[in-house]
Amino acid sequence: MTNVSLRGLSKSFGHFSVVKAFDLEIAAGEFVVFVGPSGCGKTTTLRMIAGLELPTGGEIFIGSRDVTDLDPRDRRIAMVFQSYALYPHMTIRENLGFALKLAGVPKEEIARKVEAVADTLGLQQYLQAKPRTLSGGQRQRVALGRAIIREPDVFLFDEPLSNLDAKLRSVMRNEIIRLHKSLKSTMIYVTHDQVEAMTMGDRIVVMHGGVAQQIGTPLEVYDEPANLFVATFIGSPSMNILEGEVENGKFQCQGISIDSPVPVSGKAFLGIRPEHLRIVPHDTPGAIRGTLGVVEHLGAETIIELLTDGPVITARIPRADGLSGGAELYVAANHIHLFDKDGNRIETPN
């Protein structure tokens, strides 16, 4: 197991800054997920760690080695890409062992390692097959196996599951989690999918505009978002954001009045996650009145849209078969978040 250190890492293309003065310490054996929208700098950061992009500034350490200027082959990393990048003319056995063959590893050792990796990933019956005969999930397993067989210090994953359907993504997520627990290797994973980030990472790095907006465990980021971007990016449906003023201990926004959790005053943003709202009687303190809009029945849960005099409020509630659009409804929050006028989290006193 090997740690990774990113120290003041930055990357610019001409006058356009893609990654800005990024610092991160990744512990040996840790699974860290970079998550964010397209263009946020997460893939560029991964490519710099891999050596596929040279940094404009900063340093990259893998273990005690400064690898900032080293070629990818000298970094002792293995990368799994969005595209499987398998050789179509080779069998699965040949694909798995190709890197070892190039490195001059004896045939007997290659055969032994290929068998071991194939057994780990359930690929034994496909070793003589060509990639075109395999499903997307099977090909992704081969790509994983080709990385594992090299026994790298660090595994890098660049959105490896984005080409798979939802059910297969779920299966492969669990596969990678099991591999991490089995191999105990350092893994860095890039995705735009918050579900992958929340379920896979020991820690997640939420990126936007080339900056790490927040670094923490999935639950830390969910429970205590650092700013409005993190608050609205993590969580589905997205957090409700109300813009208003705090006066005399009350947050006021277009007819909505809610007790402020923090003794501040002035312009502020109040955030409520849809799952923290519940349907209540009209006389409940802090109740938000509205007209029921779109209703989505999801089996065990129902997502409702509440049309107020101000913002549209989304609530995620337990299954509610009798709801239909147009009805008057009241909801109240059992947990809220407060952000200052610049969109930064205001910490709630313990």
Steps between C-alpha positions, in 0.01 A plus 500: 500500500627845404392853586457779243571870560386784278672824596389826343404315184379720214439474128435768242441481128614838375320761710234252611558355847355149529637396842595761760755450779363163608625335822399149603648224715374151416587235757640161404212265425241778484224516237454865395238610249519824300148611410364801318335619181664491158786747473564525875861376473462152649617303195788743438613445859489122452693527173770703677531230765530245220759703313279548194497876563790701637409746778544871450599522865527294815628154586373142499641242741419130490638365823832676558570542126453832322337384177400844370716472189518122464358311201178306573682165473736602780231597751385148594136585439227323305210684337155374405331718239141575401566312178616146569802544269530125438689359204224357277727249321626347827327247723410598854799297622730696268344833598552427869861396460610749235658758734697227677614362164630844402683520832681173425333298774554122448212316331440272798460796736268679255283188474483469879404865548243493221333196658496666842348825369246315286395298803462817710281671239303198378660503155626141484246386241577795271879475478494366143232743384548828312376828652223543240321191634480637855240727658587849621531382860725210404724728295524739793611206717774428247610864516509471881694176475758656270558768765511255792749266337765772493489527882530880495551730795191702407186426295346786302144478364370748241117466496528125430128423538345780296441277196300244698126494568369584848468140622846402377653815649367394838649150460838638393505755782474215747765308305749787530418551870568130564825523305613795707431315824678192366805672349523775766652720230492877465228590250408835344171506313349773280127525433222751434256261669434596861358155578834343410680760710277455805501121494862428405730757654665502841522872426365705214641815341226722357650712221368805317683757291835326553472533878434238767182641651494245783693190605353258751323173559179456300286560808700808604446653157131407502430614856717813504543637145764772492315726258201528269670316216570193712155521660323491163736259325492226764158348558216400269261671458714808553482701821234773504666843525302803623646849473388747763582693817548406863333747735418459870592133492276424199598417143254678271447423132187606305247403762707216644616544860729246670693521826868564429732236649774763535482842671592709194329776305498624144489335161532120508413180320306222669537143378262209557562154364182350345524198731496730805150628420177345627131571447355674808179668625456864397565634854844336535770760586718569195257328262530591133170532315466418134306336222593149398658490156673200344475174697746217427420160650819295533366195680627534856528879471310789347659821372273803503531852363348774715415826324530787749470878458877496468729209412390155390566252782581133436430243772592134516253322727393143581258344252183705474250345260220747551680816389404676179586835347315819593438425868600746774780358713729597786853369556757564772870425530657289774848621404625812320830650384593868498747669265628858503452755220808360321361146511732363769366279776423662835584249769219415738598521870508165682 
